[in-house]
Amino acid sequence: MPRTTPLHLDGDTFRALGHELVERLAEHFDRLPDRAVTAGEGPGQIRAALGADAPLPETGTDPATILRQATDLLVEHSLFNGHPKFLGYITGSPAPLGVLADFLASAMNPNLGAWVLSPMASEIEAQAVRWMADLIGMPGGTGGLLVSGGNMANTVGFWAARAAVGERWAMRARGLGGAAPRLRVYASAETHTWVQKAADLAGLGTDAVRWIETDERLRMRVGALGEALRSDRAAGDEPMMVVGTAGSVSTGAVDPLGAIARLCRDEEVWFHVDGAYGGFAAASPDAPDELRQLALADSVAVDPHKWLYAPLEAGCALVRDPARLRAAFAYHPPYYHFGTEATNFVDIGPQNSRGFRALKVWMQLRQAGRAGYARMISDDIALARRLDEAVEASVDLRVGPGGLSISTFRYVPPELADGEGDDAVEEQLTALNREIQSRMERGGDAFVSNAVVGGRYYLRACVVNIHTSADDIDAIPSIARTLGREIWAERSG
Ligand SMILES: Cc1ncc(COP(=O)(O)O)c(C=O)c1O
């Protein structure tokens, strides 16, 4: 007698519910361009729609009802980063094939901690990692693994560097105390905040991060980096790693990666590149040449849920010498009976049980191919430059610094145009543009985020979206200007 549990779903019901869900989602994707990016509801409205105060149910509910309610809740009350006018932060629009891949992956439910628990899935992950390394020009033999996103991919590089430098002081066993010198990490002032979290969580403390000044294009000054390395060494500290950024979060700035790589080689310091945003642009002929120098790094973080348009979550840590990952993460407890003829991902990363994030990436890489990705990324870059031009041609809007697929701009009413740079005027402009951003967020016509550069507050559009068209881009300046005029009129009486 087969066992029947409260989670039982017979084959016919599973089939019927699955078909119904796919129908609803196909309809949702079709309707999305004509809907608002978000309904702009506050926490109170969302909690009321959910029934947030309801207690844990004592008994079960019919699965068809639950699935319909969950779909309704999410389709009616979400923010849609797959909307063509979603241009905020850096979140890729999910490719439909990736959505199906996640469904397939969870149905198979392989545990990619160990090869024996996920034979085909582990090999698919290994192949996806090789393909991503190849896409960005890393040498053959590069190793790595999928993680949850950019923060974790960078943190894996960080831990690999720490283990490498710490070998001399047996740091994996003894930690940071004892005879070990103080470890230092070097990153430009534009580096994403992951580096603080990593330094904090790894026990170095955030003071271990040396923030290196940037030039007028917001790129790390390599001269200043060299000075910092040498003066720390002279003081008895140990440089652990240098972080170069291939596409900064605020403006898409690319550090002089070639020069940093040479300095790191001369100084014998681990060179890590944060390519979470821009790394995959190495595949596009329209990215700056400098970006392709990321292939010289010891470790690189890339983020398929950004510019490979994979559904969340998918980050990827790549390490030139895969033995470095094993040296940072492997332990061999007696209760694991895992073979050694293939990679057990538990040995080369921080997670134990691991899901099949790689499937969506692997399927999407096959669907689009290298050429398809190069074209999509180039098109996104071209759309950002188109937005710069549209902004430049608009009265009351000023374009700001932007590279790769980021465009920044701000609303400047004619009455304040002569005072830009003046403290009191800048304060007014910041308040005005913040409010434009808030109203746009709630209104749902489009979604942008912000960048603060040299004390100036800019609205910021980042195109990592396979649905965004030239028409969507052309609509942005007028959406921003209309809100700007409305707010300025309210404020100036
Ligand atoms: C340059 C850079 N690094 C790291 C991250 C963190 O990535 P995630 O949000 O996937 O953890 C981001 C996110 O935008 C980023 O732009």
The ligand as an SDF file (V2000), in Angstrom:
LIG
                    3D

 16 16  0  0  0  0  0  0  0  0999 V2000
   29.3940   45.5960   -8.4370 C   0  0  0  0  0  0  0  0  0  0  0  0
   28.4840   44.7770   -7.5710 C   0  0  0  0  0  0  0  0  0  0  0  0
   29.0040   43.8670   -6.7240 N   0  0  0  0  0  0  0  0  0  0  0  0
   28.2280   43.0940   -5.9370 C   0  0  0  0  0  0  0  0  0  0  0  0
   26.8660   43.2100   -5.9490 C   0  0  0  0  0  0  0  0  0  0  0  0
   26.0090   42.3370   -5.0640 C   0  0  0  0  0  0  0  0  0  0  0  0
   25.3040   41.4250   -5.8650 O   0  0  0  0  0  0  0  0  0  0  0  0
   24.0610   40.6080   -5.2790 P   0  0  0  0  0  0  0  0  0  0  0  0
   22.9950   41.6220   -5.0310 O   0  0  0  0  0  0  0  0  0  0  0  0
   23.7150   39.6470   -6.3650 O   0  0  0  0  0  0  0  0  0  0  0  0
   24.5060   39.9330   -4.0340 O   0  0  0  0  0  0  0  0  0  0  0  0
   26.2770   44.1660   -6.7890 C   0  0  0  0  0  0  0  0  0  0  0  0
   24.8160   44.3630   -6.7930 C   0  0  0  0  0  0  0  0  0  0  0  0
   24.2920   45.2050   -7.4510 O   0  0  0  0  0  0  0  0  0  0  0  0
   27.1120   44.9540   -7.6260 C   0  0  0  0  0  0  0  0  0  0  0  0
   26.6040   45.8460   -8.4670 O   0  0  0  0  0  0  0  0  0  0  0  0
  1  2  1  0
  2  3  1  0
  2 15  2  0
  3  4  2  0
  4  5  1  0
  5  6  1  0
  5 12  2  0
  6  7  1  0
  7  8  1  0
  8  9  2  0
  8 10  1  0
  8 11  1  0
 12 13  1  0
 12 15  1  0
 13 14  2  0
 15 16  1  0
M  END
$$$$
